Amino acid sequence: MKATYTAAEAQTKIGEAVSGISESMGDAGMSVQRAQDKIDSMQARAGAMDELLASGALTDLANPVDDIQAQLDQVSSASTVDADLAALKAEIGAGVPAQLGAAEEAPAGGESESPK
């Protein structure tokens, strides 16, 4: 009976030790999760502020821009996008015939080698 009692006591102490370790690991995990949540929240707030400033809903007091300048900036960025699109279309239009001609000239599947 004494041996059974000693074994049960040892199992209890091991269980308490294991649960103590798991509790401290759980606390550490929760701390890391709270820190990650704070980081995510701050990143979301920063992104929202950037979007509000870019849309003009908020005024950037560090770099004040009047309404006329904001409209000019918006128009110039739109024209830059249009110019980039036109350049890409020109590249695609110029590149397609050259690629087709090269594909027609080159034999497919390595037929240029002599049979062995």
N, C-alpha and C positions, 0 to 999 in steps of 0.2 A: 504494500500500500504506500509505503514511504517513497519507493521508486516512482510509482505512478504520480504521486503528488509532486515530486521534484520535476518530473517530465512536464506535467501540466503547467507548473510555475514557469519553467523555462520557455514553453510555448507562448505563455501570456506575455512574458518580458520581450520575446522576439516580436510578437504581434504589436506590442506598444511601440517598440523601437521602429518597426517598419512603418506604422501609421504616423509616427512623429516625423519620419523622414518624408513621407508622402505629403504630409500637411505643409512642411516647410517648402517642398518643391512646388506645391500648389500655390502657396503665397508668392513665391518667386515668379511663377507663371502668370499670376494675376497682375503683379507689378509690371511685368513686361507688356502684358496686354493693355493695361491702362496707359502706359507710355506710348504704345503704338496708336491707341485711340486718340490721344492728345495730338500726336504728330499728324494723323490723318485729318483731324478737325482743323488744325492750323493751316494745313495745305489747302483744304477746301475753302477756308475763309480767304486765304491769299488769292486763290483762283477766282473766287467770286468778286473780290475787290478789283482784280485786273479786268474782269469782264465788265463790271460796272463803269470803271474808268474809260475803257475802250468804247463802250456804247454811248458815253456822254451822260449817263444817268447821274454820275458823281463828277464833281469838279476836282481836278488835280491841283491842289494849292501849291505844290512844290514847283510845278511847271505850268503856270497859267497860260491857257490858249483861248483866244476869243473865238466866238462862233464862226466868224468868217474864215479864220485860219483852220479851224477844225473841218469845215466843209471843203476847203481847198485840199487839205491833207487826205480827206476821204476820196475826193475825185482823183487826185494824183495816184493813190494806191489802186483805184479801180482801173485807171488807164495803164498802169504798170502791169496789172494782171492781164489786160487785153493784149498788150504788146508781147508778153511772155507766151500767151496762147497762140498768137499769130506766128511767133518764131517756132514754136513746137509743131504747128501745122505745116510750116514750110519745111522743117526738117523731115517730118514724116513723108510729106509729099515728094521731096527730093530723094529720100532714101529708098522708097519702095521700088521704083523702076530699076535702080542700080542693083538691088538685092535680087529682083526677079531675073535680070539679065545674067547675073553671076550664077544663080541656081540653074539656069538653063544650060550654061556653058560647062559647068562642072558635072561629070558623070556621077550618078548616084550609086551608092553601095560599094565603092572601091572598084569599079569596073575598069579603071584605067590600068590596073596592074595586069601583067600577062599571066595567063593560066599556068599553073605548075604541072 
